[in-house]
Amino acid sequence: MSQTLIPARVSPPGRILHRELEARGWTQKDLAEIMGRPAQTISGIVKGNKQITPETAIELAEALGTSAELWTNLEAKYRLFVAKKDVNGPSFNSEIARKSYLYSLAPITEMIKQGWIVATDSVIELERQLCQFFGIEDVDEPPKLAVSCRQSEDRDPEVQAQIAWVKRVENLVSQQEVATFEPKKLKAALPEILTYASEVEALALIPKKLLSLGVHFAIVPHLKKTYLDGAAFYLGKHPVVALTLRHNRIDSFWFTLLHELGHIVAQHKGSYLDDLDNLAVNQEETEANQLAADWLLEPLALERFVEKTSPYFSVKKIQAFAETQQRHPGILVGRLQRDGDIPYQNLRKFLVKVDQYLELWIDRPG
């Protein structure tokens, strides 16, 4: 009596491709650049949720010095193996397929690294944790968010990471006690908030001040592929300001904070997830930028200072003008660098780090 033997495990082509990249010291982005393909395509192949077409097999062969048949055969064997396992009922590899699906829904590795969920070998437990984190009953439901994130049929990793980041912010600030929010009180309090901009140590006073004005505040480090600096949105009747400290410098902190507060003071509708290095060009972002810049440094005084001092911005002159504005010199240096008045490598000693003064408010793993 003959018996057909089925291998206990068939490696998906993406796993073999991942090993090939590791052996060459290449990243997925490197391969995408070589092949002229979107990075999402390579990521999808590595994760196993995107199949290798004959055209892709030819390009992989040319990039890696293999045969196209190698990749088409690997793909065909893997898909056939998974199909057979699905027909025959639950198995090790059907769990792999389910786990792969979960990894396409959220940046699970990053979430575990940040301590938002706990590592587990159980697919059921992983699903349960994701549902609890996103506040949903089933992983196929869209997450319940106060922020509107753009949707992607291809489950763009960047968007999934943004959704997870926003949900973490929501989960944190929902536990905060804040005063009643009144827009007029926040606007009236800006001069006091700006008095904290003269010394880096005063940053520690900002979070509680915002909470006393009815504004939620959190610092959640950005996840890979999100490139977020900050966000402004509403949770119920209360605004939320969230920062990432992606650029851990005093100039970046103050500009990002005031940019997000600018959205709130100007009563912009909707939610804003801001990468300040690559802002969307629209009226709201332009207005928030202008408000932040003008609040930090008086425009006419800055213009006169630049005209009088350029191109020789000495340490003494920087310190003197910053003192007249009651601002830390790093705020002035950052502005001059962004405006192209001084090179980015100059006067960097003033761009002090800020995380140590906000440590109690930073969402750390564990």
Summary of the structure (lengths in Angstrom):
residues: 366
radius of gyration: 25.3
end to end distance: 57.0
largest distance: 96.4
contacts: 1049
relative contact order: 0.08
helix: 57%
strand: 5%
